[in-house]
Amino acid sequence: MTSTRTAAECALLRGAPECRCAQDAPHLTEEQIVTRALTKMRFEQRADRAGKAAARRGLDAMLAQARGRGPSTLVSELLRMSLMIRLLGEDESDADDVEALLQEFIELAELDADPRRLGEAATLRALRTAVFGHAENALSDAASAFAILTDLTAPGSDPGEDPDRWSRHLPHSLNGLVLVLIKLGSHELADEVSQRAVAVSEQTGSIMDRLVHQLNRVRLQLSWALRLERGGRDGAAATRFLAAAQTAHTAAGLWVTAMRTGRPATEECSVIGAAYALRRPGPEHLDMLVRLHPLAHFTEDRVLLAIATARCLLTVNRPRDAACALAPLQAELRGGAISETVLTLALHREVARVEHIARGGTPSEALELYAAALESELWALREARHTALRSHSEHHRLAREHGAVAAQALQDPLTGLPNRRALDMRLAEVSSTPAGHPYAVALIDLDGFKDVNDAHSHAVGDAVLREIACCLRTTLRAQDLVARYGGDEFVVVMPSTPLPVARAALQRAADAVAALPPELAAGVTTSIGVVRAPVDGEPAAALAAADAAMYRAKHAGGNAVVSGAAVPIAGL
């Protein structure tokens, strides 16, 4: 008999060759779907080639199924995980998929205007650039993500968002930023972000979430220590190695509960094993490290494990074996298999050191001076990059604060939608830009809204207005401006949209409002009039024609979309 816990899991975790999560999704809550997607993502990181492919297929199928429901936070969350799987794999063949998924994620983030999602979008752009481009080009996006995500202190723009759910998702957002900052070698900033992610996950996260954040702190500390070693800062490096081992001890305690295999972390987790060995290399770690080599799933983790193994072998005077432990990873790095510059340089340095010991030669004084000069230059470049990140971050923070003040003047305070002033600016922009033609204008009036205020209260009426505004905004496209015109009227500006396309989109929006539960929308529906605004037409004339079409929809009984007659061209 299948247990309740097992039945709630992805089939891949039970040993099946394919998952059934997309088929199960109609019977699951959004939170359950997200949980399954997370477990699938984590399964993929530890699976063999066939398992990785099956996990990706399952996640892509869940995303396709969720897209059918329309834009939503669920689609955004599944997009984020689909992107992370591809970015963590660092496979050049995924670059085109990443670009398409990232563009979709960015459009949804801009549609939601949720700061956390916007921060995630900047993080994913930076990670994409660091993996498939040049790290220096990722600085601006990384700084923007840092400014946004480290300023978050409350749920996003949606007033109905569950604070507990928001705080469960925040550590995932912060964790992505940690990975970017480690790749950029900005360990100090990564440490700030990581500490906050750990603190939030301690309050609201699952055991698995807490384990993931602790493991990433181990990776952060080890990468930091190796960078400090290269710069000749051995005392500071030793402190980081110690911190990594202490964090690994915390993670090992969580591992047993989270993984449920009955085996200690030192038999299953290469990062924990590497942290213990690098803290104090010695022969007592060698058996453990050898057993862990097949279980290192990321190239970065294999680098850490190889360096740990080589150092332990050197303690028993086996330099040739140490060189052999490092050689496969050096071959991978020559093939461009890792975008983490800090660990790439750390491995090359380790290979040079071990090979010198194996050959028993005396190091060339000139070569040592050259290496020291290079390291000094690299250290200076890293410090400059760190300063640039801080500077960019402050610039983004100030720009966002200024933008927030300006945005308030263009925002309706009740619904959060653009107000009349913003509508006038958008109409002027679209009507004067040839690329925006043909554009459509719609006027929406709510059916039965006055009865809500009369039968209940204006507070209930305000709640209904907010709910319907949110429904219109999420149902229509990102490029469409939805503005509150006044009272219970809304205007939609749809650039580059022929009239039949506009009418079909508005019909979907009307259907979505009509389908809202009575406890949210009180049975209110919409009467919508839409017109195609001709080139050189006055926006005011387009609004008047849409208003006339809306009244025809109202007089026909409401809950309808009516197309209006062509608007006269100005001056004719």
C-alpha positions in Angstrom: 0.0 0.0 0.0 1.3 3.5 -0.9 1.9 5.8 2.0 0.5 9.3 2.0 3.9 10.8 1.9 5.1 8.6 -1.0 1.9 9.3 -3.0 2.6 13.1 -2.7 6.1 12.7 -4.1 7.2 12.9 -7.7 7.3 9.4 -9.2 11.1 9.9 -10.0 11.8 9.9 -6.3 10.1 6.5 -6.1 12.3 5.0 -8.8 9.9 5.4 -11.8 11.6 6.2 -15.2 9.3 9.2 -15.8 7.4 11.6 -13.6 3.6 12.1 -13.7 3.5 15.5 -12.0 2.0 17.3 -15.0 -0.9 14.8 -15.1 -1.3 15.1 -11.3 -1.2 18.9 -11.3 -5.0 19.4 -11.7 -5.5 17.7 -8.4 -2.7 19.6 -6.5 -2.6 23.0 -5.0 -0.1 25.5 -6.3 2.1 25.0 -3.2 2.1 21.3 -3.8 3.1 21.8 -7.4 6.0 24.1 -6.4 7.1 21.5 -3.8 7.1 18.7 -6.4 9.0 20.9 -8.8 11.6 21.7 -6.1 12.1 18.0 -5.3 12.5 17.3 -9.0 15.1 20.0 -9.3 17.0 18.6 -6.4 16.7 15.0 -7.7 18.1 16.2 -11.0 21.3 17.5 -9.4 22.1 14.0 -8.0 20.7 11.8 -10.8 22.5 10.0 -13.6 22.2 11.2 -17.2 18.9 9.4 -17.8 17.5 10.7 -14.5 18.5 14.3 -15.3 16.8 14.1 -18.7 13.6 12.6 -17.1 13.6 15.4 -14.4 14.0 18.1 -17.0 11.2 16.6 -19.1 8.9 16.5 -16.1 9.6 20.0 -15.1 9.1 21.3 -18.6 5.8 19.4 -18.8 4.7 21.0 -15.5 5.6 24.4 -16.9 3.6 23.8 -20.1 0.6 22.7 -18.1 0.8 25.8 -15.9 1.1 28.1 -18.9 -2.3 26.9 -19.9 -3.8 28.6 -16.9 -2.4 32.0 -18.0 0.2 34.2 -16.3 0.7 33.5 -12.6 3.1 33.3 -9.8 3.1 29.5 -10.4 4.3 30.0 -14.0 7.1 32.3 -12.7 8.3 29.9 -10.1 8.4 27.0 -12.6 10.2 29.2 -15.1 12.8 30.1 -12.4 13.4 26.4 -11.7 13.6 25.4 -15.4 16.2 28.2 -15.8 18.2 27.2 -12.8 18.5 23.6 -13.9 19.9 24.7 -17.3 22.2 27.4 -15.8 23.6 25.1 -13.2 24.3 22.5 -15.9 26.4 25.1 -17.8 25.9 23.3 -21.1 26.3 25.6 -24.1 23.6 23.6 -26.0 21.1 25.1 -23.5 22.0 28.7 -24.3 19.0 29.3 -26.7 16.5 27.6 -24.3 17.8 29.8 -21.5 17.4 33.0 -23.6 13.8 32.2 -24.4 12.8 31.1 -20.9 14.6 34.1 -19.4 12.7 36.5 -21.7 9.4 35.0 -20.6 10.4 35.2 -16.9 11.4 38.9 -17.3 8.1 39.7 -19.0 6.1 38.1 -16.1 8.3 39.9 -13.5 7.6 43.2 -15.1 3.9 42.4 -15.4 3.7 41.6 -11.7 5.9 44.5 -10.7 6.8 42.4 -7.6 10.2 43.5 -6.3 11.3 40.0 -5.4 10.5 38.7 -8.9 12.3 41.7 -10.4 15.3 40.9 -8.2 15.2 37.3 -9.4 15.1 38.5 -13.0 18.2 40.5 -12.5 19.9 37.5 -10.8 19.0 35.2 -13.6 20.3 37.7 -16.2 23.6 37.9 -14.3 23.9 34.2 -13.9 23.1 33.7 -17.7 25.9 36.2 -18.5 28.4 34.6 -16.1 27.8 31.1 -17.4 27.5 31.8 -21.2 29.3 35.1 -21.5 31.9 37.2 -19.7 31.7 37.7 -15.9 32.4 41.4 -16.1 29.3 41.9 -18.2 27.2 40.4 -15.3 28.2 43.1 -12.8 25.4 45.6 -13.4 22.7 42.9 -13.2 24.3 41.4 -10.1 24.4 44.8 -8.5 20.8 45.5 -9.3 19.7 42.1 -7.9 21.7 42.8 -4.7 20.1 46.3 -4.3 16.6 44.9 -4.8 16.7 41.6 -2.8 18.7 42.9 0.2 16.2 45.8 0.6 13.1 43.5 0.8 11.5 43.7 4.2 7.8 42.8 3.4 5.7 41.0 0.8 5.6 42.2 -2.7 3.1 44.5 -4.4 0.1 42.1 -4.2 -1.8 43.1 -1.0 -3.3 39.7 -0.9 0.0 37.8 -0.8 0.6 35.4 2.1 3.6 36.7 4.1 4.5 33.2 5.2 4.6 32.0 1.6 6.5 35.0 0.6 9.1 34.5 3.2 9.4 30.8 2.2 10.2 31.9 -1.3 12.6 34.7 -0.4 15.5 32.4 0.6 15.3 30.8 -2.9 15.7 34.2 -4.5 18.6 35.1 -2.2 20.3 31.7 -2.9 20.4 32.4 -6.6 22.1 35.7 -5.9 24.7 33.9 -3.7 25.6 31.7 -6.6 26.1 34.7 -8.9 28.3 36.5 -6.4 30.5 33.5 -5.8 31.0 33.2 -9.5 32.0 36.8 -9.6 34.5 36.3 -6.8 32.6 38.8 -4.5 32.6 36.5 -1.4 32.0 39.4 1.0 28.7 40.3 -0.6 27.8 36.7 -1.1 28.4 36.2 2.6 25.9 39.0 3.5 23.3 37.5 1.3 23.9 34.0 2.4 23.5 34.9 6.1 20.2 36.5 5.4 19.0 33.5 3.4 19.9 31.2 6.3 18.2 33.4 8.8 14.9 33.6 6.9 15.0 29.8 6.1 15.5 29.0 9.8 12.2 30.8 10.5 10.0 29.5 7.7 11.9 27.0 5.6 11.7 23.2 5.5 14.6 21.0 6.7 15.6 20.5 3.0 15.6 24.3 2.4 17.8 24.8 5.5 20.2 22.1 4.3 20.5 23.7 0.8 21.4 27.1 2.3 24.0 25.6 4.7 25.6 23.6 1.9 25.9 26.7 -0.2 27.5 28.5 2.7 30.1 25.6 2.8 30.8 26.2 -0.9 31.1 29.9 -0.3 33.5 29.5 2.6 35.7 27.0 0.7 35.9 29.1 -2.5 36.7 32.2 -0.4 39.5 30.4 1.5 41.1 29.2 -1.8 41.0 32.7 -3.1 42.6 34.1 0.0 45.3 31.4 -0.2 46.2 32.5 -3.8 46.6 36.0 -2.5 49.0 34.9 0.2 46.6 35.6 3.0 47.1 32.2 4.7 45.8 33.3 8.1 42.5 34.5 6.7 42.2 31.4 4.5 42.6 29.2 7.6 39.8 31.1 9.3 37.5 30.4 6.3 38.5 26.7 6.1 37.5 26.5 9.8 34.2 28.3 9.2 33.5 25.9 6.3 34.1 22.9 8.5 31.8 24.3 11.2 29.0 25.0 8.7 29.5 21.5 7.3 28.9 20.1 10.7 25.6 22.0 10.9 24.7 20.8 7.4 25.6 17.2 8.3 23.1 17.3 11.2 20.3 18.4 8.8 21.4 15.9 6.1 20.3 12.8 8.0 16.7 14.1 8.6 16.4 15.8 5.1 17.7 12.9 3.0 16.1 10.0 4.9 18.7 7.5 3.7 20.0 6.4 7.1 23.5 7.2 6.0 25.8 9.9 7.4 26.5 13.0 5.3 30.2 12.0 5.0 29.2 9.0 3.0 27.0 10.9 0.6 27.8 14.6 0.4 31.1 15.6 -1.3 31.0 19.2 -0.2 30.8 18.2 3.5 33.6 15.7 3.1 35.8 18.2 1.3 35.2 20.8 4.0 36.3 18.4 6.8 39.4 17.4 4.8 40.5 20.9 3.8 40.2 22.1 7.4 43.0 19.8 8.4 44.3 17.5 5.6 45.4 14.1 6.7 45.4 10.4 5.7 42.4 9.7 7.9 40.2 11.4 5.3 41.4 9.5 2.2 38.9 6.6 2.3 36.0 9.0 2.8 37.2 11.2 -0.1 37.6 8.2 -2.5 34.1 7.0 -1.7 32.7 10.5 -2.3 34.2 11.1 -5.8 31.4 9.4 -7.7 28.9 11.4 -5.7 30.2 14.9 -6.6 27.5 16.2 -9.0 28.7 19.7 -9.9 32.1 20.5 -11.5 32.7 23.0 -8.7 32.2 20.3 -6.1 34.5 18.0 -8.0 37.2 20.7 -8.0 36.9 21.1 -4.2 37.0 17.3 -3.7 40.0 16.9 -5.9 42.0 19.6 -4.1 41.1 18.1 -0.8 42.1 14.6 -2.0 45.5 15.9 -3.3 46.3 17.7 -0.1 45.5 14.6 2.0 47.7 12.5 -0.3 50.6 15.0 0.1 50.5 14.5 3.9 51.5 10.8 3.3 54.2 11.7 0.7 52.2 10.6 -2.4 52.7 13.5 -4.7 52.2 11.5 -7.9 48.9 10.2 -6.7 47.9 13.7 -5.8 48.7 14.8 -9.3 46.6 12.0 -10.7 43.7 13.2 -8.5 43.8 16.6 -10.0 44.4 15.7 -13.7 40.8 14.9 -14.7 39.5 18.2 -13.4 42.2 20.2 -15.1 41.2 18.5 -18.4 37.6 19.5 -17.8 38.6 23.1 -17.1 40.6 23.3 -20.3 37.4 22.3 -22.1 35.6 25.3 -20.5 33.5 23.1 -18.3 33.3 25.6 -15.4 32.6 29.4 -15.3 33.8 29.8 -11.7 37.1 31.7 -12.2 38.1 31.5 -8.5 38.0 27.7 -8.5 39.6 27.4 -12.0 42.6 29.4 -10.8 42.7 27.5 -7.5 42.9 24.2 -9.3 45.6 25.3 -11.8 47.6 26.6 -8.8 47.2 23.3 -7.0 48.3 21.3 -10.1 51.4 23.4 -10.4 52.3 23.1 -6.8 51.8 19.3 -6.7 53.7 18.7 -10.0 56.6 20.7 -8.6 56.7 18.5 -5.5 56.3 15.3 -7.6 59.3 16.3 -9.7 61.4 17.3 -6.7 62.7 20.4 -8.5 63.6 23.8 -7.1 61.2 26.5 -8.1 62.5 29.1 -10.4 62.9 32.4 -8.6 61.9 34.3 -11.7 58.8 32.2 -12.2 57.8 32.7 -8.5 58.2 36.4 -8.9 56.0 36.3 -12.0 53.3 34.3 -10.3 53.3 36.7 -7.3 53.0 39.7 -9.6 50.1 38.0 -11.5 48.3 37.2 -8.2 48.8 40.7 -7.0 47.2 42.0 -10.2 44.3 39.6 -10.0 43.8 40.6 -6.4 43.6 44.2 -7.4 41.2 43.4 -10.2 39.0 41.5 -7.8 39.0 44.4 -5.4 38.0 46.7 -8.2 35.2 44.4 -9.2 34.0 44.3 -5.6 34.1 48.1 -5.4 32.2 48.3 -8.7 29.5 45.9 -7.4 29.1 48.0 -4.3 29.0 51.2 -6.4 26.5 49.8 -8.9 24.3 48.5 -6.1 24.1 51.9 -4.4 23.3 53.5 -7.8 20.5 51.0 -8.4 19.2 51.6 -4.9 19.1 55.4 -5.3 17.5 55.1 -8.8 14.8 52.8 -7.5 14.1 55.1 -4.6 13.8 58.0 -7.0 11.7 55.9 -9.4 9.4 54.9 -6.5 8.6 58.5 -5.7 8.0 59.3 -9.4 5.8 56.2 -9.8 3.5 57.2 -6.9 2.5 60.3 -8.9 1.4 57.9 -11.8 -0.3 55.2 -9.7 -3.9 54.8 -8.5 -3.5 54.4 -4.7 -6.4 52.0 -4.3 -5.8 49.4 -7.1 -2.1 50.0 -7.8 -2.8 50.5 -11.5 -1.7 53.4 -13.5 -3.9 56.5 -13.0 -5.4 59.1 -15.5 -2.1 60.9 -15.8 -0.2 57.8 -16.7 -2.9 56.8 -19.1 -2.7 60.2 -20.9 1.1 59.8 -21.2 0.8 56.3 -22.6 -1.9 57.3 -25.1 0.3 60.2 -26.3 3.3 57.9 -26.7 1.5 55.2 -28.6 -0.5 57.5 -30.9 2.7 59.3 -31.9 4.9 56.2 -32.4 4.4 54.4 -35.8 5.7 51.1 -34.3 2.7 51.1 -31.9 0.1 51.1 -34.7 -2.5 49.7 -35.1 -3.4 50.2 -31.5 -6.7 49.5 -29.8 -8.4 51.3 -26.9 -11.0 49.8 -24.6 -13.1 51.2 -21.9 -14.4 48.9 -19.1 -17.3 49.5 -16.8 -18.3 47.2 -14.0 -21.8 45.7 -14.0 -23.6 45.7 -10.6 -20.8 47.5 -8.8 -23.1 50.2 -7.3 -25.2 47.4 -5.7 -22.1 46.1 -3.9 -21.5 49.5 -2.3 -25.2 49.9 -1.4 -25.7 46.4 -0.1 -22.5 46.0 1.8 -20.1 48.9 2.3 -17.5 51.0 0.4 -14.8 48.9 2.1 -16.2 45.8 0.4 -16.5 47.8 -2.8 -12.9 48.8 -2.6 -11.8 45.1 -2.1 -13.9 44.1 -5.2 -12.2 46.9 -7.2 -8.7 45.7 -6.2 -9.6 42.1 -7.0 -11.0 42.9 -10.5 -8.0 45.2 -11.2 -5.6 42.4 -10.4 -7.6 40.0 -12.6 -7.5 42.4 -15.6 -3.8 43.1 -15.2 -2.8 39.4 -14.9 -5.2 38.2 -17.7 -4.1 40.8 -20.3 -0.7 40.9 -21.9 2.4 42.6 -20.5 2.5 45.2 -23.3 -1.1 46.3 -22.6 -1.6 49.2 -20.2 -4.5 48.8 -17.8 -5.4 52.0 -16.1 -8.0 53.1 -13.6 -10.1 55.8 -15.3 -12.2 56.7 -12.3 -14.8 55.2 -10.1 -15.5 51.7 -11.5 -14.2 52.4 -15.0 -10.9 51.1 -16.4 -9.1 51.8 -19.8 -6.9 49.4 -21.7 -4.4 50.6 -24.3 -3.2 47.8 -26.6 -0.3 48.8 -28.9 0.4 47.0 -32.1 -2.9 45.2 -31.8 -5.5 44.7 -34.6 -9.1 45.0 -33.5 -10.0 41.3 -33.8 -7.0 40.4 -31.6 -7.9 43.1 -29.1 -11.5 41.9 -28.9 -10.5 38.3 -28.3 -8.0 39.3 -25.5 -10.7 41.4 -23.8 -13.2 38.6 -24.1 -10.8 36.4 -22.2 -10.4 39.1 -19.5 -14.2 39.5 -19.3 -14.6 35.7 -18.9 -11.9 35.7 -16.2 -13.7 38.4 -14.2 -17.0 36.6 -14.5 -15.4 33.4 -13.2 -14.1 35.1 -10.0 -15.6 33.6 -6.8 -18.5 35.5 -5.4 -16.7 36.1 -2.1 -14.0 38.0 -4.1 -15.9 39.8 -6.8 -19.5 39.8 -5.4 -20.8 38.7 -8.8 -19.6 41.8 -10.6 -19.0 41.5 -14.3 -17.8 43.8 -17.1 -19.2 45.7 -20.0 -16.4 46.5 -22.5 -16.2 48.7 -25.5 -13.2 48.5 -27.8 -12.1 50.5 -30.9 -9.2 50.6 -33.3 -7.5 54.0 -33.1 -6.5 55.2 -36.6 -3.2 56.7 -37.4 -3.1 60.5 -36.6 -6.3 60.1 -34.6 -6.8 62.0 -31.4 -6.6 59.8 -28.3 -9.6 61.7 -26.8 -11.7 60.6 -29.8 -10.7 57.0 -29.4 -11.7 57.1 -25.7 -15.1 58.7 -26.7 -15.7 55.9 -29.3 -14.8 53.2 -26.8 -17.1 54.8 -24.2 -20.0 54.7 -26.7 -19.3 51.0 -27.5 -19.2 50.2 -23.8 -22.7 51.7 -23.3 -24.0 49.5 -26.1 -22.5 46.5 -24.2 -24.2 47.8 -21.0 -27.6 48.3 -22.7 -27.4 44.8 -24.2 -27.4 43.3 -20.7 -23.7 43.6 -19.7 -21.0 41.0 -19.3 -20.1 41.6 -23.0 -17.4 43.0 -25.3 -18.6 45.3 -28.2 -16.5 46.7 -31.0 -17.0 50.4 -31.8 -17.0 52.2 -35.1 -13.8 53.7 -36.5 -12.7 56.9 -34.9 -12.6 59.9 -37.1 -9.1 61.1 -38.1 -8.2 64.4 -36.5 -8.9 67.4 -38.6 -11.2 65.6 -41.1 
